[in-house]
């Protein structure tokens, strides 16, 4: 075998090994999350803004599909590092309000810093809270957005009950999932869960890889 052939073979073997490691890691993470759902550790928050993710995750596009508009009160449940929160704040404007909620203090602080850097902190209230007891009044939210978060919540029915409490009548719930997330839930499973818990179907965008569901309270 020539030198070039040997190098090519070695590169292909290495690539196959790396692919196997990635697939094995993904399988392990998915199995663990299925058995015991948990939030993505804040130490990995940088993955939320990786350029590869942003190629299929455009905050403005997703929020536009959900009908966000100026003057709305919006809930960002599982706000993470604030990637969507900042865009929400821009879109609701000075007459609107965004509630950004995350259970991890480090992520709430990252969101705070991002908002300050964008000069949008006045449009957002930050809450370090879980999904089962949201620090919001009844019937106070026009739109709730849950991006790559529902699969990380152990008691999903309790969280959905709380979302129904804070959403106004006929308000919108947007749930979006992406396959690379270890907590990914297939659209059919989420639809059954939402409809069992009283939400009404309003539309679906995207594909199996990355989709967004729109439901009404």
C-alpha positions in Angstrom: 0.0 0.0 0.0 1.3 3.5 -0.9 2.0 6.1 1.8 -1.0 8.1 0.6 -3.2 5.0 0.9 -1.9 4.3 4.4 -2.6 7.9 5.5 -6.1 7.8 4.0 -6.8 4.6 5.7 -5.6 6.0 9.1 -7.7 9.1 8.7 -10.8 7.1 7.9 -10.2 4.8 10.8 -9.8 7.7 13.1 -12.9 9.4 11.8 -14.9 6.2 12.3 -13.6 5.9 15.9 -14.5 9.5 16.7 -18.0 9.0 15.2 -18.4 5.9 17.3 -17.4 7.8 20.4 -19.9 10.6 19.7 -22.7 8.1 19.0 -21.9 6.2 22.1 -21.9 9.4 24.2 -25.2 10.6 22.7 -26.8 7.2 23.4 -25.6 7.2 27.0 -26.8 10.8 27.6 -30.2 10.1 26.0 -30.7 7.0 28.1 -29.7 8.8 31.3 -32.0 11.8 30.5 -34.9 9.4 29.8 -34.4 7.7 33.1 -33.9 10.9 35.1 -34.6 14.1 33.2 -32.4 17.0 34.3 -31.3 20.4 33.1 -28.3 20.7 30.9 -25.4 21.8 33.3 -24.6 25.5 33.0 -21.0 24.6 32.2 -22.1 23.5 28.8 -24.1 26.7 28.0 -21.6 27.6 25.3 -23.1 24.9 23.2 -26.4 26.8 23.0 -24.6 29.5 20.9 -22.4 27.2 18.9 -22.3 28.4 15.2 -23.5 25.0 14.0 -26.6 25.3 16.3 -27.3 28.8 15.1 -27.5 27.6 11.5 -30.8 25.9 12.3 -31.7 27.8 15.4 -32.6 31.4 14.5 -34.3 33.1 17.5 -36.0 35.8 15.4 -37.4 33.2 13.0 -38.8 30.9 15.7 -40.3 33.8 17.6 -41.9 35.1 14.5 -43.5 31.8 13.8 -45.1 32.0 17.3 -46.6 35.5 16.6 -44.6 37.5 19.2 -45.4 41.2 18.9 -44.9 44.5 20.6 -46.7 45.0 23.9 -46.9 41.3 24.7 -46.1 39.7 28.1 -43.9 36.7 27.2 -42.5 33.9 29.3 -39.1 32.3 28.4 -39.1 29.1 30.4 -35.7 27.6 30.6 -34.0 30.8 29.3 -30.5 29.3 29.5 -27.9 31.9 28.6 -30.5 34.4 27.3 -30.1 33.7 23.6 -33.9 33.9 23.0 -34.6 36.3 25.9 -32.7 39.2 24.2 -34.6 38.7 20.9 -37.9 38.5 22.9 -37.1 41.8 24.6 -36.4 43.5 21.3 -39.7 42.2 19.8 -42.0 43.1 22.7 -40.5 46.6 22.9 -40.8 49.1 25.6 -44.6 48.4 26.0 -44.0 44.7 26.6 -42.4 42.5 29.2 -40.4 39.3 29.2 -40.2 36.9 32.2 -37.0 34.9 31.8 -37.0 31.8 34.1 -34.2 29.3 34.7 -33.5 27.0 37.6 -29.7 27.5 37.5 -28.4 30.8 39.1 -25.4 30.8 36.8 -27.6 30.9 33.7 -29.8 33.6 35.1 -26.7 35.7 35.7 -25.5 35.0 32.1 -28.9 36.2 30.8 -28.7 39.3 33.0 -25.3 40.2 31.6 -26.4 39.6 28.0 -29.4 41.9 28.5 -27.3 44.6 30.1 -24.8 44.4 27.2 -27.8 44.8 24.7 -29.4 47.6 26.8 -32.6 45.6 27.1 -32.6 44.8 30.8 -35.5 47.2 31.5 -37.8 45.0 29.4 -37.1 41.8 31.3 -37.8 40.4 34.7 -35.4 37.6 35.7 -36.5 34.7 37.9 -34.4 31.9 39.3 -37.1 29.3 39.6 -38.2 25.8 38.7 -41.2 25.1 36.4 -43.5 23.8 39.1 -44.1 27.1 40.9 -43.6 30.0 38.6 -43.4 33.4 40.3 -46.1 34.9 38.1 -49.7 35.8 38.6 -52.6 33.8 37.1 -53.7 34.7 33.6 -50.8 37.1 33.0 -48.9 35.7 30.0 -49.7 36.1 26.3 -47.1 33.7 25.0 -44.9 31.1 26.7 -41.9 29.7 24.9 -40.2 26.4 25.9 -37.1 25.7 23.8 -35.2 22.5 24.3 -36.4 22.4 27.9 -39.5 20.2 28.2 -37.5 17.0 28.0 -35.3 18.1 30.9 -38.3 18.5 33.3 -39.0 15.4 35.4 -42.7 16.1 36.1 -43.9 17.4 32.8 -47.6 17.4 33.7 -46.9 19.6 36.8 -45.0 22.0 34.6 -47.8 22.1 32.0 -50.4 22.7 34.7 -48.4 25.6 35.9 -48.1 27.0 32.4 -51.8 26.8 32.0 -52.2 28.8 35.3 -50.1 31.7 34.1 -51.2 31.8 30.5 -54.2 33.9 29.6 -57.2 32.3 27.9 -56.4 31.5 24.3 -52.8 32.5 24.9 -50.0 30.7 23.0 -47.6 28.0 24.1 -44.7 27.3 21.8 -42.7 24.2 22.4 -39.6 23.6 20.3 -37.2 20.6 20.3 -34.0 19.7 18.4 -32.6 16.3 17.9 -29.0 17.0 19.0 -30.3 17.8 22.5 -30.1 14.6 24.7 -33.5 15.5 26.2 -35.1 15.6 22.7 -38.8 14.6 22.6 -40.4 13.5 19.3 -43.2 15.8 18.2 -45.9 13.0 18.5 -45.0 12.5 22.1 -45.2 16.2 22.9 -48.5 16.6 21.1 -50.1 13.8 23.0 -48.8 15.3 26.3 -50.0 18.8 25.5 -53.4 17.7 24.4 -53.9 15.3 27.3 -53.2 18.4 29.6 -55.8 20.6 28.0 -53.9 22.5 25.3 -55.3 22.9 21.8 -53.3 22.4 18.6 -52.5 25.5 16.6 -49.8 24.4 14.2 -46.4 22.8 13.6 -43.2 24.1 11.9 -40.0 22.3 11.0 -39.0 18.7 10.7 -38.1 15.7 12.8 -34.6 17.2 13.3 -35.9 20.5 14.7 -39.5 21.4 15.1 -41.8 23.9 16.8 -45.3 23.3 18.0 -47.9 26.0 18.6 -50.7 25.3 21.0 -53.4 27.4 22.6 -54.4 27.5 26.3 
